């Protein structure tokens, strides 16, 4: 009978320790150093993403300018029309 009582006493302790672990959030479990490194990495990724987007926008603007610069006379007439002779 003594063995049965010991098993009963151990089980509640196990459950209460499991509840304590579940009560902690992920940030509580991680050390502050690891959390700081994760935040810094996230900041770097966001910055890199913004730089890529700016670079893409600049490339599109450059291509548009080059396309406008290299238009033929026919394309310019089609785009702006021919107003006839002003003289």
DSSP file (Angstrom, degrees, kcal/mol; ACC not computed):
  #  RESIDUE AA STRUCTURE BP1 BP2  ACC     N-H-->O    O-->H-N    N-H-->O    O-->H-N    TCO  KAPPA ALPHA  PHI   PSI    X-CA   Y-CA   Z-CA
    1    1 A X     >        0   0    0      0, 0.0     4,-1.8     0, 0.0     5,-0.2   0.000 360.0 360.0 360.0 -29.8    0.0    0.0    0.0
    2    2 A X  H  >  +     0   0    0      1,-0.2     4,-1.8     2,-0.2     5,-0.1   0.870 360.0  54.7 -63.7 -36.1    2.9    2.3    0.6
    3    3 A X  H  > S+     0   0    0      1,-0.2     4,-2.0     2,-0.2    -1,-0.2   0.889 105.3  52.5 -66.2 -38.1    3.9    2.1   -3.0
    4    4 A X  H  > S+     0   0    0      1,-0.2     4,-2.0     2,-0.2    -1,-0.2   0.892 108.1  51.0 -64.4 -39.9    0.4    3.1   -4.2
    5    5 A X  H  X S+     0   0    0     -4,-1.8     4,-2.0     1,-0.2    -1,-0.2   0.887 108.4  52.1 -66.3 -38.0    0.5    6.2   -2.0
    6    6 A X  H  X S+     0   0    0     -4,-1.8     4,-1.9     1,-0.2    -1,-0.2   0.901 108.4  50.6 -65.3 -40.1    3.9    7.3   -3.3
    7    7 A X  H  X S+     0   0    0     -4,-2.0     4,-1.8     1,-0.2    -1,-0.2   0.899 109.8  50.8 -64.2 -40.0    2.7    7.0   -6.9
    8    8 A X  H  X S+     0   0    0     -4,-2.0     4,-1.2     1,-0.2    -1,-0.2   0.876 110.0  49.7 -65.4 -37.1   -0.4    9.1   -6.1
    9    9 A X  H  X S+     0   0    0     -4,-2.0     4,-1.0     1,-0.2    -1,-0.2   0.855 110.1  50.7 -70.6 -34.1    1.8   11.8   -4.5
   10   10 A X  H  X S+     0   0    0     -4,-1.9     4,-2.0     1,-0.2    -2,-0.2   0.860 102.4  60.7 -73.3 -35.3    4.2   11.9   -7.5
   11   11 A X  H  X S+     0   0    0     -4,-1.8     4,-2.3     1,-0.2     5,-0.2   0.928 102.7  48.3 -62.8 -47.7    1.4   12.3  -10.1
   12   12 A X  H  X S+     0   0    0     -4,-1.2     4,-2.5     1,-0.2    -1,-0.2   0.890 110.5  53.0 -61.6 -35.9    0.0   15.6   -8.7
   13   13 A X  H  X S+     0   0    0     -4,-1.0     4,-2.0     2,-0.2    -1,-0.2   0.899 108.7  50.1 -63.5 -39.3    3.6   17.1   -8.6
   14   14 A X  H  X S+     0   0    0     -4,-2.0     4,-1.9     1,-0.2    -2,-0.2   0.917 111.6  48.0 -64.3 -43.1    4.1   16.1  -12.2
   15   15 A X  H  X S+     0   0    0     -4,-2.3     4,-1.9     1,-0.2    -2,-0.2   0.903 110.3  50.8 -66.7 -40.2    0.9   17.8  -13.2
   16   16 A X  H  X S+     0   0    0     -4,-2.5     4,-1.7     1,-0.2    -1,-0.2   0.871 110.3  49.4 -67.5 -35.1    1.6   21.0  -11.3
   17   17 A X  H  X S+     0   0    0     -4,-2.0     4,-1.8     2,-0.2    -1,-0.2   0.855 109.3  53.1 -70.4 -33.2    5.1   21.3  -12.9
   18   18 A X  H  X S+     0   0    0     -4,-1.9     4,-2.1     1,-0.2    -2,-0.2   0.872 106.7  52.2 -67.5 -36.6    3.5   20.7  -16.3
   19   19 A X  H  X S+     0   0    0     -4,-1.9     4,-1.8     2,-0.2    -1,-0.2   0.896 107.2  52.7 -66.1 -39.7    1.1   23.6  -15.7
   20   20 A X  H  X S+     0   0    0     -4,-1.7     4,-1.0     1,-0.2    -2,-0.2   0.909 109.6  48.6 -62.8 -41.6    3.9   25.9  -14.7
   21   21 A X  H >< S+     0   0    0     -4,-1.8     3,-0.5     1,-0.2    -1,-0.2   0.902 111.7  49.1 -65.8 -40.1    5.7   25.1  -18.0
   22   22 A X  H 3< S+     0   0    0     -4,-2.1    -1,-0.2     1,-0.2    -2,-0.2   0.813 104.9  60.2 -68.9 -28.9    2.6   25.7  -20.0
   23   23 A X  H 3< S+     0   0    0     -4,-1.8    -1,-0.2    -5,-0.2     2,-0.2   0.761  88.9  86.7 -71.1 -24.5    2.0   29.0  -18.2
   24   24 A X  S << S-     0   0    0     -4,-1.0     2,-0.1    -3,-0.5    -3,-0.0  -0.534  76.0-134.6 -77.0 140.9    5.3   30.4  -19.4
   25   25 A X     >  -     0   0    0     -2,-0.2     4,-1.5     1,-0.1     3,-0.3  -0.418  26.6-103.5 -87.0 171.1    5.3   32.1  -22.8
   26   26 A X  H  > S+     0   0    0      1,-0.2     4,-1.9     2,-0.2     3,-0.1   0.887 122.0  54.1 -62.8 -39.3    7.9   31.5  -25.4
   27   27 A X  H  4 S+     0   0    0      1,-0.2    -1,-0.2     2,-0.2     8,-0.1   0.819 105.9  53.5 -67.3 -28.7    9.6   34.8  -24.7
   28   28 A X  H  4 S+     0   0    0     -3,-0.3    -1,-0.2     1,-0.2    -2,-0.2   0.855 109.8  48.1 -70.2 -34.1    9.9   33.8  -21.0
   29   29 A X  H  < S+     0   0    0     -4,-1.5    -2,-0.2    -3,-0.1     2,-0.2   0.825 101.4  74.2 -77.3 -31.9   11.6   30.5  -21.9
   30   30 A X  S  < S-     0   0    0     -4,-1.9     2,-0.1    -5,-0.1    -5,-0.0  -0.536  88.8-113.4 -81.9 148.0   14.1   32.1  -24.3
   31   31 A X     >  -     0   0    0     -2,-0.2     4,-2.0     1,-0.1     5,-0.2  -0.385  26.2-112.5 -74.2 160.7   17.0   34.0  -22.9
   32   32 A X  H  > S+     0   0    0      1,-0.2     4,-2.5     2,-0.2     5,-0.2   0.828 115.4  58.1 -64.8 -32.2   17.1   37.8  -23.6
   33   33 A X  H  > S+     0   0    0      2,-0.2     4,-2.4     1,-0.2    -1,-0.2   0.934 107.1  46.2 -63.6 -45.8   20.2   37.4  -25.8
   34   34 A X  H  > S+     0   0    0      1,-0.2     4,-2.3     2,-0.2    -2,-0.2   0.905 112.8  50.4 -64.4 -41.2   18.4   35.0  -28.1
   35   35 A X  H  X S+     0   0    0     -4,-2.0     4,-2.2     1,-0.2    -1,-0.2   0.904 110.2  49.8 -64.3 -41.5   15.4   37.2  -28.3
   36   36 A X  H  X S+     0   0    0     -4,-2.5     4,-2.3     1,-0.2    -2,-0.2   0.899 110.3  50.7 -64.0 -40.6   17.5   40.3  -29.1
   37   37 A X  H  X S+     0   0    0     -4,-2.4     4,-2.4     2,-0.2    -2,-0.2   0.894 109.8  50.3 -64.3 -39.9   19.3   38.3  -31.8
   38   38 A X  H  X S+     0   0    0     -4,-2.3     4,-2.3     2,-0.2    -2,-0.2   0.911 111.0  48.3 -64.6 -41.8   15.9   37.3  -33.3
   39   39 A X  H  X S+     0   0    0     -4,-2.2     4,-2.3     2,-0.2    -2,-0.2   0.905 111.9  49.4 -65.1 -41.0   14.7   40.9  -33.3
   40   40 A X  H  X S+     0   0    0     -4,-2.3     4,-2.2     2,-0.2    -2,-0.2   0.902 110.8  50.0 -64.8 -41.2   17.9   42.2  -34.9
   41   41 A X  H  X S+     0   0    0     -4,-2.4     4,-2.3     2,-0.2    -2,-0.2   0.900 110.2  50.4 -63.8 -40.7   17.6   39.5  -37.6
   42   42 A X  H  X S+     0   0    0     -4,-2.3     4,-2.3     2,-0.2    -2,-0.2   0.913 109.9  50.6 -62.8 -42.5   14.0   40.5  -38.3
   43   43 A X  H  X S+     0   0    0     -4,-2.3     4,-2.3     1,-0.2    -2,-0.2   0.902 110.5  49.5 -62.9 -41.0   15.0   44.1  -38.6
   44   44 A X  H  X S+     0   0    0     -4,-2.2     4,-2.5     2,-0.2    -1,-0.2   0.896 110.4  50.1 -65.2 -40.4   17.8   43.2  -41.0
   45   45 A X  H  X S+     0   0    0     -4,-2.3     4,-2.2     2,-0.2    -2,-0.2   0.902 110.9  49.0 -65.1 -40.7   15.4   41.1  -43.1
   46   46 A X  H  X S+     0   0    0     -4,-2.3     4,-2.2     2,-0.2    -2,-0.2   0.918 112.2  48.9 -64.6 -42.9   12.9   43.9  -43.3
   47   47 A X  H  X S+     0   0    0     -4,-2.3     4,-2.3     1,-0.2    -2,-0.2   0.916 111.2  49.4 -62.8 -43.9   15.6   46.4  -44.3
   48   48 A X  H  X S+     0   0    0     -4,-2.5     4,-2.2     1,-0.2    -1,-0.2   0.889 110.0  51.7 -62.8 -39.3   16.9   44.1  -47.0
   49   49 A X  H  X S+     0   0    0     -4,-2.2     4,-2.0     2,-0.2    -1,-0.2   0.907 110.0  48.9 -63.8 -42.4   13.3   43.6  -48.3
   50   50 A X  H  X S+     0   0    0     -4,-2.2     4,-2.4     1,-0.2    -2,-0.2   0.900 110.3  51.1 -65.4 -40.5   12.8   47.4  -48.5
   51   51 A X  H  X S+     0   0    0     -4,-2.3     4,-2.4     1,-0.2    -2,-0.2   0.901 109.2  50.7 -63.5 -41.0   16.2   47.9  -50.3
   52   52 A X  H  X S+     0   0    0     -4,-2.2     4,-2.2     2,-0.2    -1,-0.2   0.905 110.7  49.2 -62.9 -40.9   15.2   45.2  -52.9
   53   53 A X  H  X S+     0   0    0     -4,-2.0     4,-2.3     2,-0.2    -2,-0.2   0.908 111.4  48.7 -66.3 -42.1   11.8   46.9  -53.5
   54   54 A X  H  X S+     0   0    0     -4,-2.4     4,-2.3     1,-0.2    -1,-0.2   0.899 111.6  50.2 -63.3 -40.5   13.5   50.3  -53.9
   55   55 A X  H  X S+     0   0    0     -4,-2.4     4,-2.2     2,-0.2    -2,-0.2   0.893 110.0  50.2 -64.5 -40.1   16.0   48.8  -56.3
   56   56 A X  H  X S+     0   0    0     -4,-2.2     4,-2.3     2,-0.2    -2,-0.2   0.913 110.6  49.5 -64.4 -43.0   13.2   47.2  -58.3
   57   57 A X  H  X S+     0   0    0     -4,-2.3     4,-2.3     1,-0.2    -2,-0.2   0.901 111.0  49.8 -63.2 -41.2   11.3   50.5  -58.5
   58   58 A X  H  X S+     0   0    0     -4,-2.3     4,-2.3     1,-0.2    -1,-0.2   0.896 110.0  50.8 -64.7 -39.7   14.5   52.3  -59.7
   59   59 A X  H  X S+     0   0    0     -4,-2.2     4,-2.5     2,-0.2    -2,-0.2   0.905 110.0  49.6 -64.7 -41.6   15.1   49.6  -62.4
   60   60 A X  H  X S+     0   0    0     -4,-2.3     4,-2.2     2,-0.2    -2,-0.2   0.908 111.1  49.4 -63.7 -41.4   11.5   50.0  -63.6
   61   61 A X  H  X S+     0   0    0     -4,-2.3     4,-2.2     2,-0.2    -2,-0.2   0.909 111.5  49.3 -64.2 -41.6   11.8   53.7  -63.8
   62   62 A X  H  X S+     0   0    0     -4,-2.3     4,-2.5     2,-0.2    -2,-0.2   0.926 111.1  49.0 -63.0 -45.4   15.1   53.4  -65.7
   63   63 A X  H  X S+     0   0    0     -4,-2.5     4,-2.3     1,-0.2    -1,-0.2   0.885 110.8  50.8 -62.8 -38.7   13.6   50.9  -68.2
   64   64 A X  H  X S+     0   0    0     -4,-2.2     4,-2.3     2,-0.2    -1,-0.2   0.910 110.9  48.7 -65.1 -41.9   10.6   53.2  -68.8
   65   65 A X  H  X S+     0   0    0     -4,-2.2     4,-2.2     1,-0.2    -2,-0.2   0.906 112.1  48.6 -64.3 -42.1   12.9   56.2  -69.4
   66   66 A X  H  X S+     0   0    0     -4,-2.5     4,-1.8     2,-0.2    -2,-0.2   0.884 110.7  50.8 -65.2 -39.0   15.0   54.1  -71.9
   67   67 A X  H  < S+     0   0    0     -4,-2.3    -2,-0.2     2,-0.2    -1,-0.2   0.912 111.5  47.6 -65.3 -42.0   11.9   52.9  -73.7
   68   68 A X  H >< S+     0   0    0     -4,-2.3     3,-1.0     1,-0.2    -2,-0.2   0.887 111.6  51.4 -64.7 -39.0   10.6   56.5  -74.0
   69   69 A X  H 3< S+     0   0    0     -4,-2.2    -1,-0.2     1,-0.2    -2,-0.2   0.837 110.8  47.9 -66.6 -34.3   14.0   57.6  -75.3
   70   70 A X  T 3< S+     0   0    0     -4,-1.8    -1,-0.2    -5,-0.1    -2,-0.2   0.176  80.3 131.1 -97.7  16.3   14.2   54.9  -77.9
   71   71 A X    <   -     0   0    0     -3,-1.0     2,-0.1    -4,-0.1    -3,-0.1  -0.401  54.8-124.3 -69.8 147.2   10.8   55.3  -79.4
   72   72 A X     >  -     0   0    0      1,-0.1     4,-2.1    -2,-0.1     5,-0.2  -0.377  25.3-105.2 -83.3 168.4   10.5   55.6  -83.2
   73   73 A X  H  > S+     0   0    0      1,-0.2     4,-2.3     2,-0.2     5,-0.2   0.885 121.8  53.9 -61.0 -38.7    8.9   58.5  -85.0
   74   74 A X  H  > S+     0   0    0      1,-0.2     4,-2.4     2,-0.2    -1,-0.2   0.913 107.7  49.4 -63.1 -43.5    5.9   56.3  -85.8
   75   75 A X  H  > S+     0   0    0      1,-0.2     4,-2.2     2,-0.2    -1,-0.2   0.890 110.5  51.0 -63.5 -39.1    5.4   55.4  -82.1
   76   76 A X  H  X S+     0   0    0     -4,-2.1     4,-2.8     2,-0.2     5,-0.4   0.907 110.3  49.0 -65.3 -41.0    5.6   59.1  -81.1
   77   77 A X  H  X S+     0   0    0     -4,-2.3     4,-2.3     1,-0.2    -2,-0.2   0.908 111.9  49.2 -63.6 -41.5    3.0   60.0  -83.7
   78   78 A X  H  < S+     0   0    0     -4,-2.4    -1,-0.2     2,-0.2    -2,-0.2   0.890 115.9  43.6 -64.1 -38.6    0.7   57.3  -82.5
   79   79 A X  H  < S+     0   0    0     -4,-2.2    -2,-0.2    -5,-0.2    -1,-0.2   0.932 129.0  23.2 -74.7 -46.2    1.1   58.3  -78.9
   80   80 A X  H  < S-     0   0    0     -4,-2.8    -3,-0.2    -5,-0.2    -2,-0.2   0.600 102.5-135.7-100.6 -12.9    0.8   62.1  -79.3
   81   81 A X     <  -     0   0    0     -4,-2.3     2,-0.6    -5,-0.4    -1,-0.1   0.048  20.6 -84.2  80.7 167.3   -1.1   62.3  -82.5
   82   82 A X        -     0   0    0      1,-0.1     3,-0.1    -4,-0.1    -1,-0.1  -0.953  31.9-169.3-115.4 115.4   -0.6   64.5  -85.5
   83   83 A X        -     0   0    0     -2,-0.6    -1,-0.1     1,-0.3     2,-0.1   0.417  40.4-120.1 -85.4   2.3   -2.3   67.9  -85.1
   84   84 A X        -     0   0    0      2,-0.0     2,-0.4     0, 0.0    -1,-0.3  -0.351  53.2 -31.5  86.7-172.7   -1.8   68.9  -88.7
   85   85 A X        -     0   0    0      1,-0.1    -3,-0.0    -3,-0.1     0, 0.0  -0.658  41.9-168.1 -86.6 133.6    0.1   71.8  -90.0
   86   86 A X              0   0    0     -2,-0.4    -1,-0.1     1,-0.2    -2,-0.0   0.513 360.0 360.0 -93.9  -5.6    0.2   74.9  -87.8
   87   87 A X              0   0    0      0, 0.0    -1,-0.2     0, 0.0    -2,-0.0   0.433 360.0 360.0 -96.9 360.0    1.7   77.1  -90.6
